[in-house]
């Protein structure tokens, strides 16, 4: 078996893994209920946010914890001696976290797509975005494993689908977080423009990427390029499929 996966790039310390593609980083936000005390504040910073309970859905990677814990220490040194537990609430699902956040003074971190329904219903608002509040997902594989045509197709479709998600996040940002003192990190406009191209044109633009992946996989068979399109169909993955977090295909 040849293994593929999607993982937070900053925590990949195992030399058995190799990053084969970095995914565009969607911005994350501090999300609170509508009418929350933070929603009316100007010049908001993470220190202000940490005065309220944090509803955690997944463990945060060290690169995110570093600025949060630094702000937490600063607030403890210069503020009340009794700090709130961090996290205050551990939620097994995003659904539970959104219910808690929308009905209390707790906050959570989320992309706008993750709380789209709550935004539409005016139950929550995004109040803060910093450049370090983002995902850093990468597609990885075990080292010294060749990529089959089906796996190359899987990677390309995963990248395409993820860019659809990122483009959607940009549209949500424009609607729900249009102008602040700390604007959200924007994705490379060239990547977003590529989403509006006809599918056939976009497929042709990926030929170079296919060749690159094949070279990195150690393949010296040019015929694999022609076989990849057919192999993609065999995976059952389309551009409209949901984002897949892990993949495992037999060579």
Protein Blocks (a to p, Z undefined) as FASTA:
>chain_A
ZZdddddfklmmbfkbccfbdcddddddddddehiaklmpghiafklmmmpccddfbdcd
fklmmmmmmmmmmmmmmmcfbdcdddfbdcfbfklmmmmmmmccbdcdddfklmmmmmmn
opaccfbdcfklccdddddddehiacdfklmmmmmmmmmmmmmmmmmmmmmmmmmmmbcf
bdcddddfklmmmmmpcfklmmmmmmmmmmmmmmmnopacfklmmmmmmmmmmnopafkb
ccdfbdcddZZ
